[in-house]
Amino acid sequence: MRVILTGGTGQIGRVLARELLDAGHDVVVLSRNPVAATGLPAAVRLVQWDAATANGWGELVDSDTAIVNLAGANLAGSGFFPSRWTPERKHVILQSRLDAGRAVVEAVARAKTKPQVVIQSSGIGHYGSRGDAVVTEADAAGRDFLARLTVDWEASTAPVTAAGVRHVVIRTGVVLDPHEGALHRLLLPYRLFAGGPMGSGRQWLSWIHPADEVAAVHFLIENRSAGGAFNLCAPEPVTNAHFGQALSRVLGRPSWLPIPGGVLRLALGEVAATVLEGQRALPRRLLEAGFEFQFPEIEPALRDLVEQA
């Protein structure tokens, strides 16, 4: 099968491309600047696109194709410290996702024979802040910026169902990657004996190991009965304090220096909500479909990831 990845040069896309190649798939990664794309296996076919239309790649879509739409501006920005969500930044975040979604819908509409599936990226921020309540795919969307963003993001490719194409939405939790993202930002302070919980520490973290993230996407591509929304997060979410304690045991460092919520809100603005609030999400539909997690528990997952750092 040919798998076309939008956003394939990002955190998840690079690992997913390797997984799919190893499984024998023909992997095409769309990039606005293929010459500058790095970190991808040599066997990946890089194709230029404008991130807004099907021009230059739509002709690659046929009945033996899956499209995985991961494209969208990084929520946290590109620096070590997360970028504030100014009105201008929010517009970029939303518009990049809507443009990519329209491009996918256009490619499907143009295709003489329709692809097997469109996998649409989203996040568990879809549910908003729920405190200690357990949330599954059956729960409604929240009302904050991230929740509204995911609603629009998921809807951007929903029109492909009218063409008879299977549509799968992956609501991903926090992907723990030692080289970028949340875990990468936390490793340094812990290694410098300055780690600790953020805010109250009671907020929930729904996380996933990169190996399980890409295995789940692969599973949903090949499982032809799968459709609709799936939470991609480990079956055992943890509180922020529990996460910090597990990381301190793995690194042999204390978890003793809390970062007050007020300080984070002052420094990061609205972005602070992503770490001070959370969701206790469960991957109910994924488990019911028969997917088996390689890393269902936080401490073994962290031990594996720290060894890779």
PyMOL commands that set and color helices and strands:
alter all, ss='L'
color gray80, all
select helices_A, chain A and resi 11-22+34-36+58-60+87-110+124-127+145-155+158-163+181-191+210-222+240-251+261-276+284-288+298-308
alter helices_A, ss='H'
color red, helices_A
select strands_A, chain A and resi 2-6+26-31+45-48+65-69+117-123+134-135+166-172+174-175+204-205+207-208+228-232+238-239+280-281
alter strands_A, ss='S'
color yellow, strands_A
deselect
rebuild
show_as cartoon
